[in-house]
């Protein structure tokens, strides 16, 4: 592949990328004064902003995540290309392949809490093989293809979601610091097979949208805070395109959590299915836990117990979510 280096060419490529990503999306908030664009069918968001780089030159700053809340602290990957010329210190580049098609590529480097994911870390965690991109000065550098920007918008969006899943996988692997993690290959392959563009028949929507989605994020944060207080290793990033809400890893018990902001029949049936499917796809042997609002009826917990699914309730106190810590402690033993 051959890198784009002229300002006009890079600007045109960036506009095409933003246009295709925005198609079919909704705005769910802002960060740094820019729209955060959410794709409900893929459960990913993106932001196209600006920042000042070296030498005071303005450049694009493009952030992407999977959790639709606390956007800055939930960035999975930045995909930032230089505004012109050659700058291999930035992670991304636009390039043309031998057929003249336009591609977005990324080196695989990412910043995480207290560390960095290097290009070697990314390859080791994901198994992806980079492609060589040539520059006008005769140099070349390896980059991972993110999306073919010459393809239809829906396919571009699918490709970005799939690359983000790999980025999340690399982040979790780095943060685990050698602790045993599940093999996520089956989950990722299965989820890619559920793409509505692949089947052409229906959309897969594991979670409700709108206000319920935002409530889901508040519960997720409260659960994460409780796990962090207990020093329980867990995945803060969604490790596949949809992925379980949270799972624990390491030397302790393996626990899968599925959060439901409501506890109607549909929500519970959906949660039970998700827990069982993800348990199998992640290698089985997980303790399955539904996290639901306080006040579930007496019959349903008994039924779930017969299915070997535990329940951890939460309650809303004003604007604060409180997790039942006693129940949580029991499922983590």
PyMOL commands that set and color helices and strands:
alter all, ss='L'
color gray80, all
select helices_A, chain A and resi 7-22+54-56+71-74+119-126+153-176+185-193+196-199+210-229+265-281+298-306+325-331
alter helices_A, ss='H'
color red, helices_A
select strands_A, chain A and resi 2-3+26-31+34-39+44-52+58-65+75-78+92-96+102-106+110-112+115-117+131-134+140-148+246-247+255-259+287-293+309-317+320-323
alter strands_A, ss='S'
color yellow, strands_A
deselect
rebuild
show_as cartoon
